[in-house]
């Protein structure tokens, strides 16, 4: 995945604050489900987004940092 894809994904998550993974995928039609999930995995491991299981799906959120 490109840096451009990461920037686009992060912009969507930050704009929406919370978004279901399946909905996010609809905003990125140029990428496959596997490509998007791989990028989500990488960004969540770097703590740039928060990935949480919710029911049968996954929700992405802007991370909240305590100071």
BALONU-133282 format. One record per atom (N, C-alpha, C): chain; x, y, z. Coordinates in steps of 0.05 Angstrom, whole numbers, plus 5000, padded with zeros to 4 digits. Layout:
<rs>
chain: A east: X north: Y up: Z .
...
</rs>
This chain:
<rs>
chain: A east: 5017 north: 4976 up: 5000 .
chain: A east: 5000 north: 5000 up: 5000 .
chain: A east: 5018 north: 5025 up: 5000 .
chain: A east: 5007 north: 5045 up: 4989 .
chain: A east: 5022 north: 5070 up: 4987 .
chain: A east: 5017 north: 5088 up: 5010 .
chain: A east: 5035 north: 5108 up: 5013 .
chain: A east: 5031 north: 5128 up: 5033 .
chain: A east: 5005 north: 5144 up: 5027 .
chain: A east: 5000 north: 5147 up: 5002 .
chain: A east: 4976 north: 5162 up: 4994 .
chain: A east: 4950 north: 5147 up: 5004 .
chain: A east: 4950 north: 5121 up: 5003 .
chain: A east: 4928 north: 5105 up: 5013 .
chain: A east: 4925 north: 5109 up: 5043 .
chain: A east: 4947 north: 5109 up: 5057 .
chain: A east: 4946 north: 5113 up: 5086 .
chain: A east: 4936 north: 5140 up: 5093 .
chain: A east: 4944 north: 5161 up: 5079 .
chain: A east: 4935 north: 5188 up: 5084 .
chain: A east: 4905 north: 5190 up: 5079 .
chain: A east: 4895 north: 5177 up: 5057 .
chain: A east: 4867 north: 5178 up: 5051 .
chain: A east: 4851 north: 5164 up: 5073 .
chain: A east: 4860 north: 5140 up: 5081 .
chain: A east: 4846 north: 5125 up: 5102 .
chain: A east: 4845 north: 5141 up: 5128 .
chain: A east: 4868 north: 5152 up: 5136 .
chain: A east: 4869 north: 5167 up: 5161 .
chain: A east: 4850 north: 5192 up: 5159 .
chain: A east: 4849 north: 5205 up: 5136 .
chain: A east: 4832 north: 5228 up: 5133 .
chain: A east: 4803 north: 5220 up: 5137 .
chain: A east: 4795 north: 5198 up: 5126 .
chain: A east: 4767 north: 5188 up: 5128 .
chain: A east: 4761 north: 5182 up: 5158 .
chain: A east: 4778 north: 5168 up: 5171 .
chain: A east: 4773 north: 5161 up: 5199 .
chain: A east: 4772 north: 5187 up: 5217 .
chain: A east: 4791 north: 5205 up: 5212 .
chain: A east: 4791 north: 5230 up: 5228 .
chain: A east: 4766 north: 5247 up: 5222 .
chain: A east: 4757 north: 5247 up: 5198 .
chain: A east: 4733 north: 5263 up: 5191 .
chain: A east: 4708 north: 5251 up: 5204 .
chain: A east: 4706 north: 5225 up: 5203 .
chain: A east: 4682 north: 5211 up: 5213 .
chain: A east: 4683 north: 5206 up: 5243 .
chain: A east: 4707 north: 5205 up: 5255 .
chain: A east: 4712 north: 5199 up: 5283 .
chain: A east: 4708 north: 5170 up: 5290 .
chain: A east: 4687 north: 5157 up: 5278 .
chain: A east: 4681 north: 5129 up: 5281 .
chain: A east: 4670 north: 5119 up: 5255 .
chain: A east: 4679 north: 5096 up: 5246 .
chain: A east: 4669 north: 5085 up: 5221 .
chain: A east: 4672 north: 5055 up: 5222 .
chain: A east: 4651 north: 5041 up: 5212 .
chain: A east: 4653 north: 5012 up: 5209 .
chain: A east: 4672 north: 5005 up: 5187 .
chain: A east: 4686 north: 4983 up: 5191 .
chain: A east: 4706 north: 4974 up: 5170 .
chain: A east: 4693 north: 4970 up: 5143 .
chain: A east: 4670 north: 4958 up: 5142 .
chain: A east: 4656 north: 4953 up: 5117 .
chain: A east: 4648 north: 4980 up: 5103 .
chain: A east: 4641 north: 5000 up: 5119 .
chain: A east: 4634 north: 5026 up: 5107 .
chain: A east: 4660 north: 5039 up: 5097 .
chain: A east: 4682 north: 5037 up: 5112 .
chain: A east: 4707 north: 5048 up: 5103 .
chain: A east: 4715 north: 5037 up: 5076 .
chain: A east: 4711 north: 5011 up: 5073 .
chain: A east: 4719 north: 4998 up: 5048 .
chain: A east: 4703 north: 5010 up: 5024 .
chain: A east: 4679 north: 5018 up: 5029 .
chain: A east: 4663 north: 5030 up: 5007 .
chain: A east: 4674 north: 5057 up: 4999 .
chain: A east: 4689 north: 5070 up: 5017 .
chain: A east: 4701 north: 5096 up: 5010 .
chain: A east: 4728 north: 5092 up: 4995 .
chain: A east: 4737 north: 5068 up: 4994 .
chain: A east: 4763 north: 5062 up: 4981 .
chain: A east: 4760 north: 5041 up: 4959 .
chain: A east: 4744 north: 5046 up: 4939 .
chain: A east: 4738 north: 5026 up: 4919 .
chain: A east: 4762 north: 5017 up: 4902 .
chain: A east: 4782 north: 5033 up: 4902 .
chain: A east: 4806 north: 5027 up: 4886 .
chain: A east: 4824 north: 5005 up: 4899 .
chain: A east: 4817 north: 4998 up: 4924 .
chain: A east: 4833 north: 4978 up: 4938 .
chain: A east: 4815 north: 4953 up: 4944 .
chain: A east: 4828 north: 4930 up: 4946 .
chain: A east: 4814 north: 4906 up: 4954 .
chain: A east: 4809 north: 4906 up: 4984 .
chain: A east: 4791 north: 4888 up: 4993 .
chain: A east: 4786 north: 4886 up: 5021 .
chain: A east: 4811 north: 4879 up: 5036 .
chain: A east: 4827 north: 4860 up: 5024 .
chain: A east: 4852 north: 4852 up: 5037 .
chain: A east: 4872 north: 4875 up: 5039 .
chain: A east: 4874 north: 4891 up: 5019 .
chain: A east: 4892 north: 4914 up: 5020 .
chain: A east: 4884 north: 4934 up: 5042 .
chain: A east: 4858 north: 4939 up: 5044 .
chain: A east: 4848 north: 4958 up: 5064 .
chain: A east: 4853 north: 4946 up: 5092 .
chain: A east: 4847 north: 4921 up: 5096 .
chain: A east: 4850 north: 4909 up: 5122 .
chain: A east: 4880 north: 4908 up: 5130 .
chain: A east: 4897 north: 4903 up: 5111 .
chain: A east: 4925 north: 4903 up: 5117 .
chain: A east: 4935 north: 4930 up: 5126 .
chain: A east: 4925 north: 4951 up: 5113 .
chain: A east: 4932 north: 4978 up: 5120 .
chain: A east: 4920 north: 4985 up: 5148 .
chain: A east: 4896 north: 4977 up: 5152 .
chain: A east: 4883 north: 4982 up: 5178 .
chain: A east: 4899 north: 4968 up: 5200 .
chain: A east: 4908 north: 4944 up: 5195 .
chain: A east: 4924 north: 4929 up: 5215 .
chain: A east: 4950 north: 4944 up: 5221 .
chain: A east: 4964 north: 4953 up: 5200 .
chain: A east: 4989 north: 4968 up: 5203 .
chain: A east: 4985 north: 4994 up: 5219 .
chain: A east: 4964 north: 5009 up: 5212 .
chain: A east: 4959 north: 5035 up: 5225 .
chain: A east: 4950 north: 5031 up: 5254 .
chain: A east: 4935 north: 5010 up: 5259 .
chain: A east: 4927 north: 5005 up: 5287 .
chain: A east: 4951 north: 4996 up: 5304 .
chain: A east: 4969 north: 4980 up: 5293 .
chain: A east: 4993 north: 4972 up: 5308 .
chain: A east: 5011 north: 4996 up: 5314 .
chain: A east: 5010 north: 5016 up: 5296 .
chain: A east: 5026 north: 5041 up: 5301 .
chain: A east: 5011 north: 5061 up: 5318 .
chain: A east: 4986 north: 5053 up: 5326 .
chain: A east: 4969 north: 5069 up: 5343 .
chain: A east: 4960 north: 5095 up: 5330 .
chain: A east: 4957 north: 5095 up: 5304 .
chain: A east: 4947 north: 5118 up: 5289 .
chain: A east: 4917 north: 5117 up: 5287 .
chain: A east: 4906 north: 5093 up: 5289 .
chain: A east: 4877 north: 5089 up: 5291 .
chain: A east: 4872 north: 5068 up: 5312 .
chain: A east: 4847 north: 5067 up: 5321 .
chain: A east: 4839 north: 5046 up: 5341 .
chain: A east: 4819 north: 5028 up: 5328 .
chain: A east: 4825 north: 5002 up: 5328 .
chain: A east: 4808 north: 4982 up: 5316 .
chain: A east: 4795 north: 4965 up: 5338 .
chain: A east: 4769 north: 4964 up: 5338 .
chain: A east: 4754 north: 4950 up: 5359 .
chain: A east: 4733 north: 4932 up: 5346 .
chain: A east: 4730 north: 4908 up: 5358 .
chain: A east: 4709 north: 4890 up: 5349 .
chain: A east: 4683 north: 4900 up: 5361 .
chain: A east: 4662 north: 4901 up: 5344 .
chain: A east: 4636 north: 4910 up: 5353 .
chain: A east: 4615 north: 4892 up: 5341 .
chain: A east: 4604 north: 4874 up: 5357 .
chain: A east: 4585 north: 4855 up: 5347 .
chain: A east: 4599 north: 4836 up: 5327 .
chain: A east: 4589 north: 4835 up: 5303 .
chain: A east: 4600 north: 4818 up: 5283 .
chain: A east: 4620 north: 4833 up: 5264 .
chain: A east: 4624 north: 4858 up: 5270 .
chain: A east: 4641 north: 4874 up: 5253 .
chain: A east: 4663 north: 4888 up: 5268 .
chain: A east: 4676 north: 4906 up: 5255 .
chain: A east: 4698 north: 4921 up: 5267 .
chain: A east: 4693 north: 4951 up: 5263 .
chain: A east: 4700 north: 4966 up: 5283 .
chain: A east: 4697 north: 4995 up: 5282 .
chain: A east: 4725 north: 5008 up: 5285 .
chain: A east: 4730 north: 5028 up: 5268 .
chain: A east: 4754 north: 5043 up: 5270 .
chain: A east: 4748 north: 5070 up: 5283 .
chain: A east: 4766 north: 5079 up: 5300 .
chain: A east: 4762 north: 5104 up: 5314 .
chain: A east: 4788 north: 5120 up: 5314 .
chain: A east: 4785 north: 5145 up: 5319 .
chain: A east: 4809 north: 5162 up: 5324 .
chain: A east: 4819 north: 5154 up: 5352 .
chain: A east: 4844 north: 5148 up: 5355 .
chain: A east: 4854 north: 5140 up: 5382 .
chain: A east: 4852 north: 5163 up: 5402 .
chain: A east: 4846 north: 5156 up: 5427 .
chain: A east: 4845 north: 5176 up: 5448 .
chain: A east: 4869 north: 5171 up: 5466 .
chain: A east: 4885 north: 5191 up: 5469 .
chain: A east: 4909 north: 5189 up: 5485 .
chain: A east: 4905 north: 5204 up: 5511 .
chain: A east: 4911 north: 5190 up: 5533 .
chain: A east: 4910 north: 5204 up: 5559 .
chain: A east: 4937 north: 5218 up: 5564 .
chain: A east: 4935 north: 5242 up: 5574 .
chain: A east: 4959 north: 5257 up: 5580 .
chain: A east: 4962 north: 5262 up: 5609 .
</rs>
